[in-house]
Amino acid sequence: MTARASGAWVGLCSLAMFAASAEADPIPVLTVSVRDRGPTAAQVASVAGALGPEAQSGEALSRELLARFGRYAPQEDVLRPQREAIAAGETALFAQGRPAGRRRLQPALTAMEAAPDALELQENNRAAYLKGLFLMARIAHEDRRPEEAETWLRRAFAFDPWWMPSDYDCPLRFRPIVARLRPPSVASAPDASGTLSVRAPREGCTVSVDDARSPSTAQTVEQSLPARTHRVSLRCGEASRVRTVTVAAGRSTSLSLDPRLDALLRVAGLPGLNYPTAPESPAVVISDAAAVGSALGATRVVLLSGDRPMVVDVRRGELVHDEMSAQVERALGVGHGLPATVNQPPAVDPRVDVRPAPPSRGPGVGPWILMGAGVASLAAGGVLFYLRGAPLDTFERLCPDGDCGDSVSSEEQTAHDDASLYTTLSFVAGGVGVAAIAGGALWYALAPRRAEGTALRVTPWTTVTSGGVSLHAQF
């Protein structure tokens, strides 16, 4: 082979390898944690390094997850004081003048910008922020500061290109400036619309588009929306992440949301799945990982937890046992990647019998407790039989031979009833006592016992300075 042909061959091979690497699927390395307890950053870095440039972990994976799964709006209303300050600033502007309005509005706007998730993902915060920006622009315009007024308006349009102040808020003399600064693509866009189809994991969920809830709770909800970018979330008992979806004019856009998976997904720190309690089975974790991998466009996902690492086939939703899984195990020093450590058993003096004592089997204290309760019941029966004597004597004295005549007095009836009651109670207590004693004795007699054997064992032993034999006898 000539040098020129050899060089061409090397070039073709290099080009093929480059094309293969360019088309290689990403391999997300997800952590699996239970109550925020999972693998360490060093373990994730070790696996990512072993898998090469196709591995996605850390900040790179977090960016991908945010792009595919969106962000959470905070559950707490963290910007409520700022909304109230903007409302108070509007009141102060018209009641006390422009300086009073500026003093209240500007700090509130700065504080809102410091909480981007709450500002961008909650419609009430967005509306208050845009109103505050417009009021600051109006104050600057009336103070004869046109450049500052335009700066405030540009910030408003950069935040939401489709925003326009209402005719009530915007004076006639200020409207030309607002129209001039509005983005040209938005100002000239026709009133076109498209269709957005949102699929929930089950029926009974509520779809929200730009924080406006749909009245339908079907599993799939379709809406006709203006052709622009919208914010979509889903609530099935818990809120999903907020997705940003662009609806094209005359086209249908589909979106599937699963609030359960969104709640498990952690995008900050070590990205992965964080379960509040231990999953019911590994199949649950594998299914969740396959769903995340499918959203990321990956064919395989590596899961790292406190146990053995797992490689999941996204299409089949199954574990993979091949060279990649072995490579991951070698990176973590588990499985067949490293030889098992052999521990030598500790030296044992042969004169000492270290065998565990045979388990004791017998009736225990149960029969004795039962028979003790029987004896106490018999004693109670005897006391009750003794107490019947006094009312019985009284009855026999008042009614000799049991004949009380034609009429029975209250004293005679009371003596008769007391004697009958004590007699009944004494027989009941006595019967319970006899039954308890008999049951305890039967329990003791039938309970299994360890067979006691006789064993004799002779063991020779030696040390550095002495020797002999040990005699072990068991009777």
C-alpha positions as CSV (number, residue, x, y, z in Angstrom):
1,M,0.0,0.0,0.0
2,T,1.4,3.4,-1.0
3,A,1.9,6.2,1.5
4,R,-0.8,8.2,-0.3
5,A,-3.3,5.3,-0.1
6,S,-2.4,4.7,3.5
7,G,-3.0,8.4,4.3
8,A,-6.4,8.3,2.5
9,W,-7.4,5.2,4.5
10,V,-6.4,6.9,7.8
11,G,-8.4,10.0,6.8
12,L,-11.5,8.0,6.0
13,C,-11.3,6.1,9.3
14,S,-10.9,9.3,11.2
15,L,-13.8,10.8,9.4
16,A,-16.0,7.8,10.1
17,M,-15.0,7.9,13.8
18,F,-15.8,11.6,14.0
19,A,-19.2,11.0,12.3
20,A,-19.9,8.2,14.7
21,S,-19.0,10.3,17.8
22,A,-21.0,13.2,16.4
23,E,-24.1,11.0,16.1
24,A,-23.5,9.2,19.4
25,D,-26.5,9.2,21.8
26,P,-26.1,11.0,25.0
27,I,-25.9,8.9,28.1
28,P,-27.6,10.7,31.1
29,V,-26.1,9.7,34.5
30,L,-29.0,10.1,36.9
31,T,-28.7,9.8,40.7
32,V,-31.4,7.9,42.7
33,S,-31.9,9.3,46.2
34,V,-34.3,8.5,49.0
35,R,-35.0,11.5,51.2
36,D,-32.0,13.3,49.7
37,R,-29.6,10.4,50.5
38,G,-27.9,9.0,47.5
39,P,-24.5,8.8,45.7
40,T,-21.8,11.3,46.0
41,A,-20.4,13.8,43.5
42,A,-17.2,11.8,43.3
43,Q,-19.1,8.6,42.3
44,V,-21.0,10.5,39.6
45,A,-17.8,12.1,38.3
46,S,-16.0,8.7,38.2
47,V,-18.8,7.1,36.1
48,A,-19.1,10.1,33.8
49,G,-15.3,10.0,33.2
50,A,-15.4,6.2,32.4
51,L,-18.3,6.7,29.9
52,G,-16.5,9.4,28.0
53,P,-17.8,12.5,26.2
54,E,-21.3,11.0,25.6
55,A,-22.0,11.0,29.4
56,Q,-24.2,13.8,30.6
57,S,-24.0,14.8,34.3
58,G,-23.8,17.8,36.6
59,E,-24.5,21.2,35.2
60,A,-24.8,20.0,31.6
61,L,-27.5,17.5,32.5
62,S,-29.2,20.1,34.6
63,R,-29.5,22.4,31.7
64,E,-30.9,19.6,29.5
65,L,-33.5,18.7,32.1
66,L,-34.6,22.3,32.6
67,A,-34.9,22.7,28.8
68,R,-37.0,19.5,28.5
69,F,-38.9,19.6,31.8
70,G,-39.1,23.3,32.7
71,R,-38.9,24.9,36.1
72,Y,-41.1,24.8,39.2
73,A,-43.0,27.9,40.3
74,P,-42.4,28.2,44.1
75,Q,-45.2,26.9,46.2
76,E,-44.8,29.8,48.6
77,D,-46.0,33.2,47.6
78,V,-42.6,34.8,48.0
79,L,-43.4,38.0,46.0
80,R,-46.6,39.0,47.7
81,P,-45.0,41.9,49.5
82,Q,-43.6,43.2,46.2
83,R,-47.0,43.0,44.6
84,E,-48.5,45.0,47.4
85,A,-45.7,47.5,47.2
86,I,-46.4,48.0,43.5
87,A,-50.1,48.5,44.2
88,A,-49.2,51.0,46.9
89,G,-46.8,52.8,44.6
90,E,-49.6,53.2,42.0
91,T,-51.8,54.7,44.7
92,A,-49.0,57.0,45.9
93,L,-48.3,58.1,42.3
94,F,-51.8,59.5,41.8
95,A,-52.4,60.7,45.4
96,Q,-49.0,62.1,46.4
97,G,-47.1,62.6,43.2
98,R,-44.3,61.1,41.1
99,P,-41.5,61.1,43.7
100,A,-43.6,59.1,46.2
101,G,-44.6,56.6,43.5
102,R,-40.9,56.2,42.4
103,R,-39.8,55.5,46.0
104,R,-42.2,52.6,46.3
105,L,-42.0,51.1,42.9
106,Q,-38.3,50.9,42.1
107,P,-37.2,48.8,45.2
108,A,-40.2,46.4,44.6
109,L,-39.1,45.9,40.9
110,T,-35.5,45.1,42.0
111,A,-36.7,42.6,44.6
112,M,-38.9,40.8,42.0
113,E,-36.1,40.4,39.6
114,A,-34.1,38.7,42.3
115,A,-36.6,35.8,42.4
116,P,-36.9,34.8,38.7
117,D,-38.8,31.6,39.2
118,A,-41.6,33.3,41.1
119,L,-41.6,36.2,38.8
120,E,-41.7,34.4,35.5
121,L,-43.8,31.4,36.4
122,Q,-46.7,33.0,38.3
123,E,-49.0,35.2,36.3
124,N,-50.0,37.5,39.1
125,N,-46.3,38.4,39.7
126,R,-45.8,38.9,36.0
127,A,-48.7,41.3,35.7
128,A,-47.6,43.3,38.8
129,Y,-44.0,43.5,37.4
130,L,-45.1,44.7,34.0
131,K,-47.4,47.3,35.6
132,G,-44.5,48.5,37.8
133,L,-42.2,48.8,34.8
134,F,-44.9,50.8,32.9
135,L,-45.5,53.1,35.8
136,M,-41.8,53.8,36.1
137,A,-41.7,54.6,32.4
138,R,-44.7,56.9,32.8
139,I,-43.1,58.7,35.7
140,A,-39.9,59.2,33.7
141,H,-41.9,60.5,30.7
142,E,-43.7,63.1,32.8
143,D,-40.4,64.1,34.5
144,R,-39.2,64.8,30.9
145,R,-36.7,62.0,30.9
146,P,-37.4,60.3,27.5
147,E,-34.3,58.1,27.5
148,E,-35.1,56.7,30.9
149,A,-38.8,56.2,29.9
150,E,-37.7,54.2,26.8
151,T,-35.3,52.1,29.0
152,W,-38.2,51.0,31.3
153,L,-40.4,50.2,28.3
154,R,-37.7,48.1,26.6
155,R,-37.3,46.1,29.8
156,A,-41.0,45.4,29.8
157,F,-41.0,44.2,26.1
158,A,-37.9,42.2,26.7
159,F,-39.7,40.4,29.6
160,D,-42.9,39.8,27.5
161,P,-42.8,40.9,23.8
162,W,-46.6,40.4,23.6
163,W,-47.4,42.7,26.5
164,M,-49.3,45.9,25.9
165,P,-50.6,48.3,28.6
166,S,-54.3,48.8,28.8
167,D,-55.9,52.0,27.4
168,Y,-56.9,52.9,30.9
169,D,-53.3,52.8,32.2
170,C,-51.7,54.4,29.1
171,P,-52.5,58.1,28.4
172,L,-53.1,59.2,24.8
173,R,-49.9,61.2,24.7
174,F,-47.9,58.1,25.8
175,R,-49.3,55.6,23.4
176,P,-47.2,56.5,20.3
177,I,-44.0,55.9,22.3
178,V,-45.2,52.5,23.4
179,A,-46.2,51.5,19.9
180,R,-42.9,52.6,18.5
181,L,-40.9,50.6,21.0
182,R,-42.9,47.4,20.6
183,P,-40.9,44.7,18.8
184,P,-41.7,44.9,15.1
185,S,-42.3,41.1,14.6
186,V,-45.0,41.2,17.3
187,A,-46.5,44.5,16.2
188,S,-46.9,43.3,12.6
189,A,-48.0,39.7,13.5
190,P,-51.5,38.8,12.3
191,D,-54.1,37.5,14.8
192,A,-53.2,33.9,14.0
193,S,-53.8,30.9,16.2
194,G,-52.9,27.3,16.6
195,T,-53.9,24.3,18.6
196,L,-52.3,23.0,21.7
197,S,-53.0,19.5,22.9
198,V,-52.0,18.7,26.5
199,R,-52.1,15.0,27.7
200,A,-52.2,14.2,31.4
201,P,-51.4,10.8,33.0
202,R,-55.1,10.3,33.9
203,E,-58.4,12.0,34.0
204,G,-59.3,14.6,36.6
205,C,-56.3,16.8,36.1
206,T,-56.4,20.6,35.5
207,V,-54.5,22.2,32.7
208,S,-53.3,25.8,33.1
209,V,-52.1,27.9,30.1
210,D,-50.6,31.2,31.1
211,D,-52.1,30.6,34.5
212,A,-55.6,30.4,33.1
213,R,-57.2,27.1,34.0
214,S,-59.1,25.0,31.5
215,P,-62.6,23.9,32.6
216,S,-62.0,20.5,31.1
217,T,-60.5,17.7,33.3
218,A,-60.3,15.1,30.5
219,Q,-57.0,13.2,30.0
220,T,-56.3,15.1,26.8
221,V,-57.3,18.8,26.5
222,E,-57.1,20.8,23.3
223,Q,-57.2,24.5,23.1
224,S,-57.0,27.1,20.3
225,L,-54.4,29.6,21.4
226,P,-52.7,32.7,19.8
227,A,-49.6,31.8,17.8
228,R,-46.9,32.6,20.3
229,T,-45.1,31.2,23.3
230,H,-47.2,30.0,26.2
231,R,-46.6,28.7,29.7
232,V,-48.3,25.4,30.5
233,S,-48.6,23.5,33.7
234,L,-50.7,20.6,35.0
235,R,-52.2,19.9,38.4
236,C,-53.2,16.3,39.4
237,G,-53.2,16.9,43.2
238,E,-49.7,18.4,42.8
239,A,-48.5,21.0,40.4
240,S,-46.2,20.0,37.5
241,R,-43.3,22.0,36.3
242,V,-44.0,24.9,34.0
243,R,-43.2,24.2,30.4
244,T,-42.7,26.8,27.7
245,V,-44.4,25.9,24.5
246,T,-44.5,27.8,21.2
247,V,-47.8,27.4,19.3
248,A,-47.4,27.9,15.5
249,A,-50.1,29.4,13.4
250,G,-52.4,26.9,11.8
251,R,-50.6,23.9,13.4
252,S,-51.2,21.5,16.3
253,T,-48.6,21.2,19.1
254,S,-48.7,18.2,21.5
255,L,-47.4,18.1,25.1
256,S,-47.4,15.3,27.7
257,L,-47.1,16.2,31.4
258,D,-46.7,14.0,34.4
259,P,-46.7,15.9,37.8
260,R,-45.6,12.8,39.7
261,L,-42.4,12.5,37.6
262,D,-41.8,16.2,37.7
263,A,-42.0,16.1,41.5
264,L,-39.4,13.3,41.7
265,L,-37.0,15.0,39.2
266,R,-34.2,17.0,40.8
267,V,-32.3,19.4,38.5
268,A,-30.1,21.2,40.9
269,G,-26.9,19.8,42.4
270,L,-26.6,16.2,41.4
271,P,-29.5,15.8,38.9
272,G,-31.6,12.7,39.2
273,L,-34.7,11.2,40.9
274,N,-35.3,11.9,44.5
275,Y,-38.0,9.8,46.2
276,P,-39.7,10.8,49.5
277,T,-39.9,7.1,50.5
278,A,-38.2,4.0,49.3
279,P,-39.8,2.9,45.9
280,E,-42.0,-0.2,46.0
281,S,-39.7,-2.1,43.6
282,P,-36.8,-1.5,41.3
283,A,-39.3,-1.6,38.4
284,V,-40.7,1.8,39.5
285,V,-37.3,3.4,39.3
286,I,-36.5,1.8,36.0
287,S,-39.8,3.0,34.5
288,D,-39.2,6.6,35.8
289,A,-35.6,6.6,34.4
290,A,-36.8,5.4,31.0
291,A,-39.4,8.2,30.9
292,V,-36.6,10.8,31.7
293,G,-34.3,9.2,29.1
294,S,-37.1,9.3,26.4
295,A,-37.6,13.0,27.1
296,L,-33.9,13.6,26.7
297,G,-33.7,11.6,23.5
298,A,-31.4,9.0,25.0
299,T,-31.4,5.3,24.3
300,R,-29.7,4.4,27.6
301,V,-29.7,5.9,31.1
302,V,-27.2,5.1,33.9
303,L,-28.7,5.1,37.4
304,L,-26.5,5.5,40.5
305,S,-27.8,4.7,43.9
306,G,-26.6,3.3,47.1
307,D,-26.8,-0.2,45.6
308,R,-25.3,-1.5,42.4
309,P,-25.4,0.9,39.4
310,M,-27.9,0.1,36.7
311,V,-28.0,0.7,33.0
312,V,-31.5,1.1,31.6
313,D,-32.6,0.5,28.0
314,V,-35.0,3.4,27.4
315,R,-36.9,1.9,24.5
316,R,-37.6,-1.5,26.3
317,G,-37.6,-0.1,29.8
318,E,-35.3,-2.9,31.0
319,L,-32.0,-3.3,32.6
320,V,-28.9,-3.9,30.4
321,H,-26.1,-6.3,31.3
322,D,-23.3,-5.7,28.8
323,E,-19.9,-4.1,28.5
324,M,-21.3,-0.6,29.4
325,S,-22.7,-1.9,32.7
326,A,-19.4,-3.7,33.4
327,Q,-17.6,-0.4,32.6
328,V,-19.8,1.5,35.1
329,E,-19.2,-1.1,37.8
330,R,-15.5,-1.0,37.3
331,A,-15.5,2.8,37.6
332,L,-17.2,2.4,41.0
333,G,-15.1,-0.6,42.1
334,V,-18.0,-3.0,42.4
335,G,-19.1,-6.3,40.7
336,H,-16.4,-8.1,38.7
337,G,-14.4,-4.9,38.1
338,L,-12.3,-5.5,41.3
339,P,-11.3,-8.8,43.0
340,A,-13.2,-9.5,46.2
341,T,-11.2,-9.0,49.3
342,V,-10.5,-12.2,51.2
343,N,-10.5,-11.9,55.0
344,Q,-8.6,-14.5,57.0
345,P,-10.6,-15.9,59.9
346,P,-9.3,-14.9,63.3
347,A,-7.3,-17.4,65.3
348,V,-9.3,-19.4,67.8
349,D,-8.0,-21.1,70.9
350,P,-9.1,-24.8,70.6
351,R,-9.5,-25.0,74.3
352,V,-12.5,-22.6,74.1
353,D,-15.7,-23.9,72.7
354,V,-17.1,-21.0,70.6
355,R,-20.1,-22.9,69.3
356,P,-23.4,-21.1,70.0
357,A,-25.5,-22.7,72.7
358,P,-28.4,-24.7,71.4
359,P,-31.6,-22.8,71.5
360,S,-33.7,-23.4,74.5
361,R,-37.1,-24.9,73.8
362,G,-39.7,-25.4,76.5
363,P,-43.0,-24.1,77.7
364,G,-41.6,-20.9,79.2
365,V,-43.6,-19.0,81.8
366,G,-46.9,-19.0,80.0
367,P,-48.4,-22.1,81.7
368,W,-47.4,-20.9,85.1
369,I,-49.0,-17.5,84.5
370,L,-52.2,-19.2,83.4
371,M,-52.3,-21.6,86.4
372,G,-51.6,-18.7,88.7
373,A,-54.6,-16.8,87.3
374,G,-56.7,-20.0,87.8
375,V,-55.6,-20.2,91.5
376,A,-56.6,-16.5,92.0
377,S,-59.9,-17.1,90.4
378,L,-60.6,-20.1,92.7
379,A,-59.7,-17.9,95.7
380,A,-62.1,-15.2,94.5
381,G,-64.8,-17.9,94.1
382,G,-64.2,-19.0,97.7
383,V,-64.5,-15.4,99.0
384,L,-67.8,-14.9,97.1
385,F,-69.1,-18.3,98.4
386,Y,-68.3,-17.1,102.0
387,L,-70.1,-13.7,101.4
388,R,-73.3,-15.5,100.5
389,G,-73.6,-16.8,104.0
390,A,-74.9,-13.5,105.6
391,P,-77.8,-12.8,103.2
392,L,-78.7,-16.6,103.2
393,D,-78.9,-16.6,107.0
394,T,-81.1,-13.5,106.9
395,F,-83.4,-15.1,104.4
396,E,-83.8,-18.4,106.3
397,R,-84.5,-16.4,109.5
398,L,-87.3,-14.4,107.9
399,C,-88.6,-17.3,105.8
400,P,-88.2,-20.6,107.7
401,D,-88.1,-23.6,105.4
402,G,-88.3,-21.1,102.5
403,D,-92.0,-20.2,103.2
404,C,-92.5,-16.4,103.3
405,G,-96.2,-16.6,103.4
406,D,-98.6,-14.8,101.0
407,S,-96.6,-11.5,100.9
408,V,-92.9,-10.9,100.6
409,S,-91.4,-7.9,102.3
410,S,-88.5,-5.9,100.7
411,E,-86.1,-7.1,103.3
412,E,-86.9,-10.7,102.5
413,Q,-86.6,-10.1,98.7
414,T,-83.2,-8.3,99.1
415,A,-81.8,-11.1,101.2
416,H,-82.9,-13.7,98.6
417,D,-81.4,-11.7,95.7
418,D,-78.1,-11.1,97.4
419,A,-77.7,-14.8,98.3
420,S,-78.5,-15.8,94.7
421,L,-76.0,-13.3,93.2
422,Y,-73.2,-14.4,95.5
423,T,-73.9,-18.1,94.7
424,T,-73.8,-17.5,90.9
425,L,-70.6,-15.4,91.1
426,S,-68.8,-18.0,93.2
427,F,-69.6,-20.8,90.8
428,V,-68.5,-18.8,87.8
429,A,-65.2,-17.8,89.4
430,G,-64.6,-21.3,90.5
431,G,-65.3,-22.7,87.1
432,V,-62.9,-20.2,85.4
433,G,-60.2,-21.1,88.0
434,V,-60.5,-24.8,87.4
435,A,-60.4,-24.3,83.6
436,A,-57.3,-22.1,83.8
437,I,-55.4,-24.5,86.0
438,A,-56.3,-27.4,83.8
439,G,-55.3,-25.5,80.6
440,G,-52.0,-24.4,82.1
441,A,-51.2,-28.0,83.2
442,L,-52.0,-29.3,79.7
443,W,-49.9,-26.5,78.1
444,Y,-46.9,-27.5,80.2
445,A,-47.3,-31.1,79.5
446,L,-47.6,-30.8,75.7
447,A,-45.0,-28.1,75.1
448,P,-41.9,-29.3,73.0
449,R,-38.6,-29.5,74.8
450,R,-35.0,-29.7,73.5
451,A,-33.8,-33.2,73.7
452,E,-30.9,-33.3,76.2
453,G,-28.2,-35.5,75.0
454,T,-24.9,-36.7,76.4
455,A,-21.8,-35.8,74.4
456,L,-18.1,-36.3,75.0
457,R,-15.5,-34.5,72.9
458,V,-11.7,-34.8,73.2
459,T,-9.7,-32.0,71.5
460,P,-5.9,-31.9,71.4
461,W,-4.2,-28.5,71.6
462,T,-0.8,-26.9,71.5
463,T,0.7,-23.5,72.2
464,V,4.3,-22.2,72.0
465,T,5.1,-23.3,75.5
466,S,2.7,-26.1,76.3
467,G,0.3,-28.7,75.0
468,G,-2.4,-31.1,76.0
469,V,-6.0,-32.3,75.4
470,S,-9.3,-30.7,76.3
471,L,-12.3,-32.8,77.4
472,H,-15.7,-31.4,76.7
473,A,-18.8,-33.2,78.1
474,Q,-22.4,-32.4,77.7
475,F,-25.1,-34.1,79.8
